[in-house]
């Protein structure tokens, strides 16, 4: 009788494990969207303002990013008393970088590959929220460990062919890591970001800490100071100004 119970318990355990692992990619995505606040709440966010800070080679850097959902984005970075601006306005983009930092000091058109990559940020709620509408597909690679944490490994294949690997926590369904190779101006780069320190604002979940590769080598940590939802935005800030 005791042996029968052990065997029965083993079958129940195996069956439960099989059901857990048998989740489809769509089910995992649905649980992720629910975990970060739900599609309806995200659709109600028409604009966002985010203030971040980070340090690169001992330099303290502050940045402000303003986004109009699905349309426009602008980031202003302040470093050593200088301003670096990058903006996306629909299908176009421009950037302005001081001469002392390798730029011309004038607004210049952004390369097409960089516009394509930057445009992904205008979709609030992350890449999984509207991936089907954007022509992407999702595959479940499997279940694995990410720095000791159980995660679902999803592979997202975008409409243009870019592949992004997303690692979703099995415990809370937050995306903990995004990784993929990108070709920017003829160079293949590793675009990898780790997300942590999740907080809620008006029922929506945001990662307040992001770790990514520094352009100066090594890793840099970006900390979010504040996030405003649906602020009033003057959309003229996204337009490319005339050169002086």
Helices and strands as residue ranges (DSSP letters): H 2-21, H 25-35, H 39-43, E 47-56, E 59-68, E 72-79, E 82-89, E 92-96, G 99-101, E 107-109, H 112-119, G 120-122, E 137-146, E 149-157, E 163-169, E 175-184, E 187-201, E 204-213, E 219-229, G 235-238
